[in-house]
Amino acid sequence: MHEKHLEAYWPIFLFASVGEAAAYILLDPSLFTLVVFLKTTATTAVWLTTRSDGSMVRLSSIIPKRADGRADVVWDGWSS
């Protein structure tokens, strides 16, 4: 079911893991913790925004469009 999803994800995860391993050797422990946090956040975001067919979810694909092609604004701020 997630075969294409994994095909798109594993190179990103592998590259990030190699960077994390290098950071373990080269950086101070507090900076290494930051690297682990950033890697975890980034790879989780990539995983959650990848569809099961391997394509990425785009913001333009989830915002409804009006007939004239412009984005349908759900909330327009404090203009009223």
Residue frames relative to the residue before (quaternion, step in Angstrom):
aa qw qx qy qz dx dy dz
M 1.0000 0.0000 0.0000 0.0000 0.00 0.00 0.00
H 0.7954 0.2645 -0.1291 0.5298 3.60 0.90 -0.89
E 0.2532 0.8126 -0.5001 0.1595 3.59 1.17 0.40
K 0.7035 0.4318 -0.2715 0.4948 3.62 0.83 -0.93
H 0.5790 0.5742 -0.3635 0.4506 3.56 1.15 -0.65
L 0.6934 0.4669 -0.2682 0.4789 3.56 0.90 -0.93
E 0.6085 0.5586 -0.3554 0.4374 3.60 1.05 -0.71
A 0.6902 0.4597 -0.2750 0.4865 3.58 1.03 -0.75
Y 0.7153 0.4941 -0.2494 0.4267 3.59 1.08 -0.71
W 0.6581 0.5781 -0.3465 0.3358 3.60 0.79 -0.94
P 0.6397 0.5060 -0.3797 0.4366 3.71 0.88 -0.59
I 0.6294 0.5267 -0.3316 0.4653 3.59 1.04 -0.74
F 0.6708 0.4957 -0.2925 0.4677 3.57 0.91 -0.94
L 0.6572 0.5123 -0.3126 0.4560 3.59 0.94 -0.85
F 0.6491 0.5109 -0.3107 0.4703 3.60 0.93 -0.89
A 0.6711 0.4897 -0.2959 0.4714 3.59 0.93 -0.89
S 0.6509 0.5155 -0.3182 0.4575 3.61 1.02 -0.73
V 0.6226 0.5148 -0.3414 0.4804 3.59 1.05 -0.68
G 0.6405 0.5141 -0.3151 0.4756 3.58 1.01 -0.78
E 0.6358 0.5209 -0.3191 0.4717 3.56 1.05 -0.76
A 0.6509 0.5079 -0.3175 0.4665 3.59 0.97 -0.82
A 0.6427 0.5047 -0.3225 0.4778 3.60 1.00 -0.76
A 0.6403 0.5229 -0.3242 0.4599 3.58 1.02 -0.78
Y 0.5996 0.5674 -0.3574 0.4369 3.59 1.08 -0.69
I 0.7018 0.4601 -0.2600 0.4777 3.55 1.00 -0.87
L 0.7937 0.4030 -0.1642 0.4250 3.56 0.86 -1.01
L 0.7683 0.4068 -0.1981 0.4529 3.61 1.03 -0.64
D 0.6242 -0.4995 0.4641 0.3814 3.47 -1.42 0.31
P 0.6299 -0.5750 0.3535 0.3842 3.65 -1.00 0.65
S 0.6609 0.4982 -0.3338 0.4511 3.62 0.94 -0.72
L 0.6525 0.4824 -0.3158 0.4917 3.59 1.05 -0.68
F 0.6030 0.5476 -0.3550 0.4589 3.58 1.07 -0.67
T 0.6222 0.5367 -0.3369 0.4596 3.58 1.01 -0.78
L 0.6395 0.5112 -0.3187 0.4777 3.59 1.01 -0.78
V 0.6376 0.5196 -0.3271 0.4653 3.60 0.97 -0.81
V 0.6489 0.5080 -0.3171 0.4694 3.60 0.94 -0.85
F 0.6400 0.5236 -0.3199 0.4625 3.58 0.98 -0.84
L 0.6890 0.4821 -0.2845 0.4604 3.59 0.85 -0.97
K 0.6414 0.5145 -0.3225 0.4689 3.59 1.01 -0.81
T 0.6640 0.5038 -0.3059 0.4601 3.58 0.89 -0.90
T 0.6622 0.5025 -0.3030 0.4661 3.57 0.93 -0.88
A 0.6917 0.4867 -0.2845 0.4513 3.59 0.85 -0.96
T 0.7002 0.4572 -0.2908 0.4650 3.60 0.83 -0.89
T 0.6122 0.5220 -0.3537 0.4771 3.60 1.10 -0.57
A 0.6418 0.5143 -0.3228 0.4684 3.60 0.98 -0.80
V 0.6452 0.5030 -0.3232 0.4756 3.59 0.97 -0.81
W 0.6555 0.5143 -0.3170 0.4530 3.59 0.89 -0.88
L 0.7234 0.4528 -0.2571 0.4535 3.59 0.85 -0.94
T 0.7180 0.4134 -0.2634 0.4941 3.62 1.13 -0.42
T 0.5769 0.5414 -0.3938 0.4681 3.59 1.24 0.31
R 0.3757 -0.7234 0.5378 0.2154 3.55 -0.84 1.03
S 0.6661 -0.5246 0.3512 0.3973 3.57 -1.25 0.36
D 0.6586 0.4859 -0.3243 0.4744 3.63 1.18 -0.36
G 0.6215 -0.5787 0.3232 0.4176 3.60 1.29 0.07
S 0.5836 0.5733 -0.3876 0.4250 3.61 1.20 -0.22
M 0.4771 -0.6745 0.4884 0.2809 3.54 -1.21 0.57
V 0.4593 -0.6327 0.5435 0.3055 3.55 -1.16 0.63
R 0.1576 -0.7838 0.5969 0.0669 3.56 -0.80 1.03
L 0.5821 -0.5890 0.4277 0.3625 3.55 -1.07 0.69
S 0.6493 0.5298 -0.3218 0.4406 3.59 1.00 -0.77
S 0.6590 0.5145 -0.3203 0.4455 3.61 1.14 -0.46
I 0.7285 0.4094 -0.2555 0.4862 3.61 1.18 -0.28
I 0.6099 0.5148 -0.3620 0.4816 3.60 1.27 -0.15
P 0.4194 -0.7197 0.4823 0.2711 3.60 -0.66 1.00
K 0.2913 -0.7566 0.5653 0.1517 3.57 -1.12 0.73
R 0.4098 -0.6700 0.5578 0.2685 3.53 -1.22 0.59
A 0.7163 -0.4471 0.3140 0.4341 3.57 -1.29 0.14
D 0.6924 0.4684 -0.2881 0.4672 3.62 1.06 -0.63
G 0.6089 -0.6032 0.3315 0.3944 3.62 1.28 0.14
R 0.5755 0.5787 -0.3919 0.4247 3.59 1.22 -0.18
A 0.5954 -0.5687 0.4260 0.3749 3.55 -1.21 0.49
D 0.4088 -0.6894 0.5431 0.2504 3.55 -1.03 0.82
V 0.2710 -0.7874 0.5369 0.1353 3.57 -0.49 1.21
V 0.2907 -0.7657 0.5534 0.1513 3.53 -0.70 1.13
W 0.7925 0.0795 -0.0107 0.6046 3.56 0.97 -0.87
D 0.1561 -0.8345 0.5249 0.0603 3.59 -0.60 1.06
G 0.6554 -0.5357 0.3111 0.4321 3.59 1.12 0.55
W 0.7160 -0.4441 0.3405 0.4174 3.51 -1.20 -0.58
S 0.2769 0.8116 -0.4808 0.1829 3.59 1.07 0.64
S 0.6510 0.5446 -0.3366 0.4079 3.61 1.11 -0.37
